């Protein structure tokens, strides 16, 4: 898991959803472990898009169920974006 991206994702979860940093682990499931509902999840996806300047299609977002999946996905999107702009 990319540490910088992980820290930013954690910051979003803490600041926007009021979660405790200690609750957020690599394998924390957003819905089962962190109690994020569908409305929070949509907001979370938008926050990720804004914070990292990426686009997350709904079809991809529904597969991001854990912290590590989200971080890996965002890392891939950023790498893809850097390749296109190079």
Secondary structure, 3 states (H helix, E strand, C coil): CCHHHHHHHHHHHHHHHCCCHHHCCCCCECCCCCCCCHHHHHHHHHHHHHHHCCCCCHHHHCCCCEHHHHHHHHHHHHHHHHHHHC
